[in-house]
């Protein structure tokens, strides 16, 4: 019996991967649906902690370095996240419209599809972050660290990127209409060409 279950699951996986339509029995479909649904929502306890106290949040991050926060789809609009440690956090499809992320650590964070319109990210570190298709319309990213960040297909219309470090950032297909890309004080701009 165990072998037939393994074969059935293997066969189901092969059919799904090949693109064939398949209706699985309820015994197989229910757990899969629960896992898929759970992966679309943020960890409610983590969101509550982040909203309650930044000092407690940052201490929790220090005490639990192996945990990557799951803030998928979280509503953090207008939140004060000044100096928040969000390194490696999954913020896919999160709403951070108008949030204050000044000097926040967002290194290696996943911001795919995140809504950051009007967010304040002055001096934030987004090195190696993935902001694919993120909405950063009118966001203030002045002096932000965006080294190796993925901003492909992101909307940066009217964004302030003054003195931002965009070294090796991926801006393929990004909307930079009316964005401020001026650079006067950053070391990359002020160092003599060599």
PyMOL commands that set and color helices and strands:
alter all, ss='L'
color gray80, all
select helices_A, chain A and resi 2-18+26-38+44-52+54-63+187-190
alter helices_A, ss='H'
color red, helices_A
deselect
rebuild
show_as cartoon
